[in-house]
Amino acid sequence: MSRRRAAQEPRWVRWSLTAIGLVFLFAFLGLPLAAVFVEALAQGWSAYVAALAEPEARAAVGLSIGIALAALPLNILFGVAAAWAVAKFDFRGKSLLVTLIDLPFAVSPVVAGLIFILLFGVNGVFGAWLTAHEIKVIFAVPGMVLATLFITFPFVARELIPLMQSQGKDEEEAAISLGASGWQMFWRVTLPNIKWGLLYGVILANARALGEFGAVSVVSGHIRGETNTLPLHVEILYNEYNQVGAFAAASVLALLALLTLVAKTVVEWRMQKEMAMLNAELPPEKTA
Amino acid sequence: MSAPHSPPRVLPGLGLGLGYALVYLSLIVLIPLGALILKSSELGLHGILDIATGERALAALRVTFGASLAAAAINGVFGLIVAWMLVRYDFPGKRLVDSLVDLPFALPTAVAGITLATLYAGNGWIGRWLEPLGLKVAYTPLGIVVALTFIGLPFVVRTLQPVIEDIEPEVEEAAATLGASRWQTFVRILFPAIFPALLTGFSLAFARALGEYGSVIFIAGNLPLVSEITPLLIISKLEQYDLLGATALAVVMLAISFVLLLAINLLQWWAANRHRGSVVEGARP
């Protein structure tokens, strides 16, 4: 690795580029990360714990987790279904489908919230019907789940499509021709092959679901203790100049973000290892 | 048509997979976005443009575009340096730094927003050094650029890293052997190779910045005509029960997003084709 390259920058260039890069990352990533915890603990440990033990903070944590748990399974199912169809078959309009899957990434979170108000709000398409049946979607939890579904829609599919495309369909075809049923093939061949990619997508989707602010804010109505997720709770406390409370809640989210990064790195490492094992198995067959 | 010798479609599940995918895509994405188009048709093209070119809306669009462009440009320059440093150089803690680059993807935008606002306020860790220099960042358009730079940081780095990794060292060595200086090699060989990826990363960061809301509103100051971004204007129209006004602005933003998405797809296609042409064939199955 440390082989001296005939073509490498002079040492002073390497050092100054590294210094510039690290200073930039320190200012934009390191300092904010540190500041979250310093601000949260500014008035000591007991104030920090008290801020987190408040019933409203606890309700917000519960709601955030609940919304993520409601939104993730449907999107996982979609991701697997869409990736299966796109990666293993040919059909007309495939590239259009792939583009449409990415669409929610291109839409502003605020617009993502607005479209559900246009559908389910009082003056929305289904507004009159919902009011007549006394069903609340907007300014209630169902609307927040819908907005989260929209925002986290592409994550799993987007990880799985390239992965399953690169794996081809030989193994599945072998399983079927040896007499496996469709479900046996899926559970014994496909799922073990895609498990790390699937987990990777779920980790990213989960982080986004827990942290989403704009879309959820538009449809939540900000009812304290009822439709307040943890990020919305952070906003309310911050706007009330409750610095310690806001940053205490923010520190929980920051810890979750760090956990996400660790999990992501571990999964990436596992995927690389499996790829390396796969490649190590290949050459003898090829040379034969 | 079912000739006995035609190869049977062995794998099951196309109907189930594609069927579920299409129904779910329609329910969650297409029908809701369709509702936006439907609502905006009440206004017509003229009505939409009237609202979008109002003084406050135009100023918001200008701030949103300007700040997003500036942030994407900053990320283009520093993201290139960071990606280069992470691929080519060795330094202690490199793996940790590499994982940390994804922090803006993982950290909720509201957390980023209040933290950056606190850091860059007059008495904050960074603000207290900038303020004596006459640089006010928090609660000015400059603050929006800072927040959007944070949000877009991983896009450029993560798009560039694999491309820089794929550059064959032989090409650079050949250039050096033939007498090119390091700078000439960079300008003539390396930069053209990574330029499509740089442009893609820049566009991704730009597209993300245009729609960003959570991290910006805390640091922006949100002064109409000065530091108000379009997503915030949509929300304030919603809060005034001006559903049509909000819809008109949302449609304009959606149209811009579509164009950008199309441009990014074209860019990636172009980059992939260029790349394929330059890599020695036969190395991969």
Boltz contact constraints between the chains, C-beta under 6 A:
constraints:
  - contact:
      token1: [A, 6]
      token2: [B, 173]
      max_distance: 6.0
  - contact:
      token1: [A, 6]
      token2: [B, 176]
      max_distance: 6.0
  - contact:
      token1: [A, 7]
      token2: [B, 172]
      max_distance: 6.0
  - contact:
      token1: [A, 7]
      token2: [B, 173]
      max_distance: 6.0
  - contact:
      token1: [A, 7]
      token2: [B, 176]
      max_distance: 6.0
  - contact:
      token1: [A, 9]
      token2: [B, 182]
      max_distance: 6.0
  - contact:
      token1: [A, 14]
      token2: [B, 89]
      max_distance: 6.0
  - contact:
      token1: [A, 17]
      token2: [B, 81]
      max_distance: 6.0
  - contact:
      token1: [A, 17]
      token2: [B, 85]
      max_distance: 6.0
  - contact:
      token1: [A, 18]
      token2: [B, 85]
      max_distance: 6.0
  - contact:
      token1: [A, 18]
      token2: [B, 89]
      max_distance: 6.0
  - contact:
      token1: [A, 18]
      token2: [B, 91]
      max_distance: 6.0
  - contact:
      token1: [A, 20]
      token2: [B, 81]
      max_distance: 6.0
  - contact:
      token1: [A, 21]
      token2: [B, 81]
      max_distance: 6.0
  - contact:
      token1: [A, 21]
      token2: [B, 82]
      max_distance: 6.0
  - contact:
      token1: [A, 21]
      token2: [B, 85]
      max_distance: 6.0
  - contact:
      token1: [A, 24]
      token2: [B, 78]
      max_distance: 6.0
  - contact:
      token1: [A, 28]
      token2: [B, 150]
      max_distance: 6.0
  - contact:
      token1: [A, 29]
      token2: [B, 100]
      max_distance: 6.0
  - contact:
      token1: [A, 29]
      token2: [B, 103]
      max_distance: 6.0
  - contact:
      token1: [A, 32]
      token2: [B, 115]
      max_distance: 6.0
  - contact:
      token1: [A, 35]
      token2: [B, 115]
      max_distance: 6.0
  - contact:
      token1: [A, 35]
      token2: [B, 119]
      max_distance: 6.0
  - contact:
      token1: [A, 36]
      token2: [B, 115]
      max_distance: 6.0
  - contact:
      token1: [A, 78]
      token2: [B, 24]
      max_distance: 6.0
  - contact:
      token1: [A, 81]
      token2: [B, 17]
      max_distance: 6.0
  - contact:
      token1: [A, 81]
      token2: [B, 20]
      max_distance: 6.0
  - contact:
      token1: [A, 81]
      token2: [B, 21]
      max_distance: 6.0
  - contact:
      token1: [A, 82]
      token2: [B, 21]
      max_distance: 6.0
  - contact:
      token1: [A, 84]
      token2: [B, 13]
      max_distance: 6.0
  - contact:
      token1: [A, 84]
      token2: [B, 17]
      max_distance: 6.0
  - contact:
      token1: [A, 85]
      token2: [B, 14]
      max_distance: 6.0
  - contact:
      token1: [A, 85]
      token2: [B, 17]
      max_distance: 6.0
  - contact:
      token1: [A, 85]
      token2: [B, 18]
      max_distance: 6.0
  - contact:
      token1: [A, 85]
      token2: [B, 21]
      max_distance: 6.0
  - contact:
      token1: [A, 88]
      token2: [B, 11]
      max_distance: 6.0
  - contact:
      token1: [A, 89]
      token2: [B, 14]
      max_distance: 6.0
  - contact:
      token1: [A, 103]
      token2: [B, 29]
      max_distance: 6.0
  - contact:
      token1: [A, 106]
      token2: [B, 257]
      max_distance: 6.0
  - contact:
      token1: [A, 106]
      token2: [B, 261]
      max_distance: 6.0
  - contact:
      token1: [A, 107]
      token2: [B, 257]
      max_distance: 6.0
  - contact:
      token1: [A, 108]
      token2: [B, 211]
      max_distance: 6.0
  - contact:
      token1: [A, 108]
      token2: [B, 231]
      max_distance: 6.0
  - contact:
      token1: [A, 108]
      token2: [B, 253]
      max_distance: 6.0
  - contact:
      token1: [A, 109]
      token2: [B, 213]
      max_distance: 6.0
  - contact:
      token1: [A, 110]
      token2: [B, 213]
      max_distance: 6.0
  - contact:
      token1: [A, 110]
      token2: [B, 231]
      max_distance: 6.0
  - contact:
      token1: [A, 110]
      token2: [B, 234]
      max_distance: 6.0
  - contact:
      token1: [A, 110]
      token2: [B, 235]
      max_distance: 6.0
  - contact:
      token1: [A, 111]
      token2: [B, 250]
      max_distance: 6.0
  - contact:
      token1: [A, 111]
      token2: [B, 253]
      max_distance: 6.0
  - contact:
      token1: [A, 114]
      token2: [B, 246]
      max_distance: 6.0
  - contact:
      token1: [A, 114]
      token2: [B, 250]
      max_distance: 6.0
  - contact:
      token1: [A, 115]
      token2: [B, 32]
      max_distance: 6.0
  - contact:
      token1: [A, 115]
      token2: [B, 33]
      max_distance: 6.0
  - contact:
      token1: [A, 115]
      token2: [B, 35]
      max_distance: 6.0
  - contact:
      token1: [A, 115]
      token2: [B, 36]
      max_distance: 6.0
  - contact:
      token1: [A, 118]
      token2: [B, 35]
      max_distance: 6.0
  - contact:
      token1: [A, 118]
      token2: [B, 36]
      max_distance: 6.0
  - contact:
      token1: [A, 118]
      token2: [B, 39]
      max_distance: 6.0
  - contact:
      token1: [A, 119]
      token2: [B, 32]
      max_distance: 6.0
  - contact:
      token1: [A, 119]
      token2: [B, 35]
      max_distance: 6.0
  - contact:
      token1: [A, 125]
      token2: [B, 35]
      max_distance: 6.0
  - contact:
      token1: [A, 149]
      token2: [B, 28]
      max_distance: 6.0
  - contact:
      token1: [A, 150]
      token2: [B, 28]
      max_distance: 6.0
  - contact:
      token1: [A, 153]
      token2: [B, 28]
      max_distance: 6.0
  - contact:
      token1: [A, 169]
      token2: [B, 11]
      max_distance: 6.0
  - contact:
      token1: [A, 172]
      token2: [B, 11]
      max_distance: 6.0
  - contact:
      token1: [A, 173]
      token2: [B, 10]
      max_distance: 6.0
  - contact:
      token1: [A, 176]
      token2: [B, 10]
      max_distance: 6.0
  - contact:
      token1: [A, 182]
      token2: [B, 12]
      max_distance: 6.0
  - contact:
      token1: [A, 182]
      token2: [B, 13]
      max_distance: 6.0
  - contact:
      token1: [A, 207]
      token2: [B, 106]
      max_distance: 6.0
  - contact:
      token1: [A, 211]
      token2: [B, 108]
      max_distance: 6.0
  - contact:
      token1: [A, 213]
      token2: [B, 109]
      max_distance: 6.0
  - contact:
      token1: [A, 213]
      token2: [B, 110]
      max_distance: 6.0
  - contact:
      token1: [A, 213]
      token2: [B, 214]
      max_distance: 6.0
  - contact:
      token1: [A, 214]
      token2: [B, 213]
      max_distance: 6.0
  - contact:
      token1: [A, 214]
      token2: [B, 214]
      max_distance: 6.0
  - contact:
      token1: [A, 231]
      token2: [B, 108]
      max_distance: 6.0
  - contact:
      token1: [A, 231]
      token2: [B, 110]
      max_distance: 6.0
  - contact:
      token1: [A, 234]
      token2: [B, 110]
      max_distance: 6.0
  - contact:
      token1: [A, 235]
      token2: [B, 110]
      max_distance: 6.0
  - contact:
      token1: [A, 238]
      token2: [B, 114]
      max_distance: 6.0
  - contact:
      token1: [A, 246]
      token2: [B, 114]
      max_distance: 6.0
  - contact:
      token1: [A, 250]
      token2: [B, 111]
      max_distance: 6.0
  - contact:
      token1: [A, 253]
      token2: [B, 108]
      max_distance: 6.0
  - contact:
      token1: [A, 253]
      token2: [B, 111]
      max_distance: 6.0
  - contact:
      token1: [A, 254]
      token2: [B, 111]
      max_distance: 6.0
  - contact:
      token1: [A, 257]
      token2: [B, 106]
      max_distance: 6.0
  - contact:
      token1: [A, 257]
      token2: [B, 107]
      max_distance: 6.0
  - contact:
      token1: [A, 260]
      token2: [B, 106]
      max_distance: 6.0
  - contact:
      token1: [A, 261]
      token2: [B, 99]
      max_distance: 6.0
  - contact:
      token1: [A, 261]
      token2: [B, 102]
      max_distance: 6.0
  - contact:
      token1: [A, 261]
      token2: [B, 106]
      max_distance: 6.0
  - contact:
      token1: [A, 265]
      token2: [B, 99]
      max_distance: 6.0
